[in-house]
Amino acid sequence: MPLIRKIEKFLRETDMAWTKFGRLSVSDPRFVDDLRNGREPGQSVSQRVEDFMSEWRAEHAG
């Protein structure tokens, strides 16, 4: 699944604003908007985002 689809799913699940997600995950509040407009993140950025979503889910489970 493309990273943007994973992020969109995460945003729906958590009701998090896309700007907050970008700021917390990669220190870039425009990150999600840039992805929506075709930005292709590198492997290290993609991994940071994946790690952020996993850690957030683990901390906010239940």
C-alpha positions as CSV (number, residue, x, y, z in Angstrom):
1,M,0.0,0.0,0.0
2,P,1.4,3.4,-0.9
3,L,2.5,5.6,2.0
4,I,-0.1,8.3,1.4
5,R,-2.9,5.7,1.6
6,K,-1.5,4.5,5.0
7,I,-1.3,8.0,6.2
8,E,-4.8,8.9,5.1
9,K,-6.1,5.8,6.9
10,F,-4.2,6.8,10.0
11,L,-5.6,10.3,9.9
12,R,-9.2,8.9,9.7
13,E,-8.5,6.4,12.5
14,T,-7.0,9.1,14.8
15,D,-8.9,12.1,13.7
16,M,-5.6,13.9,13.6
17,A,-5.2,17.0,11.4
18,W,-2.8,16.4,8.5
19,T,-0.7,19.4,9.5
20,K,-0.2,18.0,13.0
21,F,0.7,14.6,11.5
22,G,3.4,16.2,9.4
23,R,4.7,18.3,12.2
24,L,4.9,15.4,14.6
25,S,6.2,12.7,12.2
26,V,8.7,14.6,10.1
27,S,8.7,18.2,11.4
28,D,7.0,19.4,8.3
29,P,3.4,20.6,8.6
30,R,3.0,20.5,4.7
31,F,4.3,17.0,4.4
32,V,0.9,15.3,3.8
33,D,-0.2,18.0,1.4
34,D,3.0,17.6,-0.5
35,L,2.4,13.8,-0.7
36,R,-1.1,14.4,-1.9
37,N,0.4,16.5,-4.7
38,G,2.9,13.9,-5.8
39,R,5.9,14.3,-3.5
40,E,7.8,11.0,-3.3
41,P,9.6,10.7,0.1
42,G,12.9,8.9,0.4
43,Q,13.3,5.6,2.3
44,S,14.5,7.2,5.5
45,V,11.5,9.6,5.6
46,S,9.1,6.8,4.8
47,Q,10.5,4.8,7.7
48,R,10.2,7.7,10.1
49,V,6.6,8.0,9.2
50,E,5.9,4.3,9.5
51,D,7.6,4.3,12.9
52,F,5.7,7.3,14.0
53,M,2.3,5.7,13.1
54,S,3.3,2.4,14.9
55,E,4.5,4.2,18.0
56,W,1.3,6.4,18.1
57,R,-0.9,3.4,17.8
58,A,1.0,1.5,20.5
59,E,0.8,4.5,22.9
60,H,-2.9,5.3,22.3
61,A,-4.2,1.7,22.1
62,G,-7.2,0.7,24.2
